[in-house]
Amino acid sequence: MYIIDSHTHVIAPDRVRFPVAPVGGHQSEWSQKRPVDHAGLIAAMDAAGIEKAVVVQASTVYGHDNSYLVEAVRAHPDRFVGVFSIDAMANDAVEQMKRWLGEGLVGMRLFTTGSTMPGQASWLGDQKSYRAWEYAEAEGVSVCLQMTMEGIPILRGLLERFPKVRVLLDHLARPDLSDGEPYAKASALFDLAAFPGVFLKLTNRTLSAAAQGLSKPETFVTQVTKVFGADRILWGSNFPAAEGALPELLAEAKAGVAGLTVVDQETIFAGAARRLYPQLADAARV
């Protein structure tokens, strides 16, 4: 099966050229304990049998300076595409977007929660961010959104204002799945299926949540695929933020989707990523 990993990170060994400046002011613990540079990511992908990857800006290491991400994509243009981070509240938010798109990156990330920034940032729906959303919608730039379920009402408002924008929810917005089928606690997430521009990123964090309480990963994956369709679900390893080797993370994901049809599995592991990031199909490996 052709595999595209939609959520990876890279950390530079050179802190002089690429200084640490994390969002929230504190560097993530994972990036200190198990950093992987872009060459190391390629080696891990080869070991796992992964053809291509979306490299997402490590916001808890470099904030909105995407310089090392640019270097990684340029070093491996046949294997990587890059998703940059910006300050959407800044007066020059659109200029930031144009800069990083001009450097060859293909998507934008807004970081509103995480290990160094618990809770849900209130600026997500601020009018000051509208300029970035307007540009993303007009130019077809997908928005990778790190958020919690608490942010869904704000997101719905943004989707109603910018109906053509494509949004990819990291970790499915971190739902509580412990109540099991029919997943009433995650009803707000399932309701987002009404917005055709909403895509979901199925990661190790989601599969772990789906194994809690009355839930089973295969049951949840079947349910969410039924509601959203496989063509709106992308698998991402979260490597190396996720503990474990990349082959192990991929094996865990394959077990989680084993109850789906082969076609749906192929879509989640590659097809949906190509749909959201067409650049992944432009330079296939020979």
N, C-alpha and C positions, 0 to 999 in steps of 0.2 A: 504494500500500500504506500502511495506517495504521501509523505508527511510534511506539513508546514507547521512550525511552532509559532503561534501568534503572540507569545508573551515571554520574552527573554530580556536579560539585562547584561551590560558589560561594564566593568570597572577597570580603569587604567592603573597600571603599576606606577606610572610617573605622576606624582602629585605636584610637581613643579609646573609642568605644562598644563596639567588638568587639575587645578586646585579644588578641594572639597568645599562646597557651599550649599549645604542641604536645605531644602524647603523645611521650615519649622525650626531651623537652627541646630538640629541634632542629626548626626549621621546614623543611618540605620545599622542595627546590630549585624544583620546578615551580611552587609557589604564589607564589614570589618573582619568577620570571621571566615567568610568563604568567597572572596572576590574572584571573579573570572574575567580575564581580558578577552578581546575579540578573537585572538588566536585560540585561546582555551575554549571559547564557545564553539568554534568550528570543530575542534577535536571532540568535544562532547557530542555535538550533533552527528559527527561521523560514527562515533561509537554507538549511538542510538539508532542510526539509520534515518536521520531527519535531513531532508533535502534543503529546506530553506527556513528562515526564521524572520519574524518581525522583532526587531530590537527596539525596546521601549526605553525612553530616557529614564535613567535612575534618578528620579527626583529627590530621593532622600540622600543622595550623594552630591549631585551637581546642580540641584535646583533647576534653573532655566538656562544654564550654559550647556548647550548640546554639542560642544566641540568634539568630545571623544566619541559621541555617537556618530557624528559626521565622519570621523576618521575610520570607525569600524565599517561603515557602509562603503566607503571608498576603497577600503582594503579588500572587501569581499563583495563586490557588486552583484556577483552571480548567486550569492547565498543570502544576503541580508537586504531588507528594507528597514527604514528607520522612522520612528514616531517621536517627535520632539515635544518638549514642554515649554510653555510660555506663562507669563503673568497676564492673565486675561483681563485684569483690572487696570493695567497700566495704560496710559494715554497712547503709547506706541505699540499696543498689542498687535495691531494689523501689520505694522512694520516688522515686528518680531516674526510673525508668521511668514511674511514674504522673504525675510532673510533666510530662515531655515528651509523653507521650500526651495529657495534658490540654491541652497547648499546640497540639494538632492534628497532631502527627507520627504516623506510622503503623507504623514498624518500628524495630528496634534493630540497631545495629552493634557488634560486638566486634572490636577491632583488636589482633591478636596478632603482626603482622609488617608490614613496609613499608619504604619507602626510608630512613626515619630510625630504624627498628628492625629490622635484619636478623636472620635466624634465626627460630625459633619460640618464642614466649613459653610458659613452662612452666605459667603460672597457668590456662591454658584449662580444664583438667579439675579444678582445685582445688575442694574441697568448699565453700569460701566462696562460689563462684560459683553454687552450686546454687539459691540463692534466686531469682536472676534467671532461670535456666532454668525453674524451676517456675512462675514468674509468666508467662513467655512462653508456656509450654505451656498453662496454664490459660486465658489470655486470648486465645490465638490470635495472638500477636505474633510475626511472622517475625523470624528472627535472621540478619542479614547478617554473614558471618564472613570476616574478612581473615586468612588463615592459609596455611601451606605444607603440602606433602604430608607432612612430618614429623609434623604434628598429626593425621593421619587416625586413628591408633589411639586417641588421646584422644577424637576426635570420635565414633568408633564407640561408645565407652563411654558418652558423653553421650546418644547416640541410643538406646541400649539402656535407659538410665535414664529418658529423657524421649521415649518413642516417638511422641508426637503433635506434637512441636515441628517447625516448618518452618525449615529452614536453607538459606540461599542462599550458595554458595561464590563469593566474589569471585575472578575470574580462574581459576576451576576449581581453586583451591588451588595454582596455579603448577606444573603437572606438567612433567616432561622428556618431550618428545614426539619427540626427535631419532632414536629408533630406528625410527620409522615403524610401519606396520601389522604386527602387531596391537597395537602400543603396550604392550609388556610392562612397560616402565618406569612406565607409568601404571596398572598393573593395580589398585592400591589405590584409585584414583579410580573406576574402572569398577565395582569391587566395592560401592561405596556406592549403586549403583542398587537394591540390595536393600532400602534404607531409603526408603520412599515419601515421606518428608518432606524429602529432599535435593533441592534445586534447584541449577542451575549458572548462573553468570553468564559469558557468552561475551563477552570484551572484546578490545580490540586487543592486549593482552599475550598472550592465549591464541592468537590468530591468528598473532602473530609467532612464538611458540614452535612452532606447528604448521607453520611454514615452514622449520624448521631441520633439518639432517641429511637423513635419508631420508623425512621427513614432508612432506606437502602439506596446506595448510589444508582443501581440499575433502574430502580423504580422511579427515582426523581428524573434521571436522564431521559427515560422514556416519556414521562409526563411533559417535561419542558420541551422536548423535541416535537411532541404532538401539538403543543400550543403555538410554538414559534416557527416550527419547521427547521429542518437541519441546515438549510441554506442561510440561516441567520445565527448559527452557533459556530464559534471558532474554538478549537482546542488551543490552550496555551499552558506551557509547563510551569511558568513562573521561576524558571531556573536563572541564576542560582539563589534567588531569594528563598525559594522552597528548599527545604532540606532533602538531601538524597541525590543520587546520580541521575543524570538525564535519562538513561535507559530505564531506570526504575520508575521515574515519573511518567514516562510514556507507557510503560506496561500497566501502571495503575489506571491511566486514562482508557487504555484499550479494554481493560476489564470492566470499566464503568459503562462503556458504550456497547458492550458485547450483545446486549439484547436488541439492538437496532438492526435494521437491514444493512447489508454491505454497502449499498448506495448511500444511505444516511451516514454511515461511518466514514466513508470516503469524503463526503461533503464536509463533515465536522473536522476532519483531519487535514483537509486541503481546499476543497471547493469553495467553502464560504470565505476563507481567507483571500482567495483569488478574486472573489466577487467584491470584497471590501477594499482590497489593495491590488488593483489590476497589474501593478508593476511586478508583482510576484510571478506573473506569467510571461513577462516580456523577455527575460534572459534565462531561459531554461538551461540547465546544465547539460553538457554534451557527454 
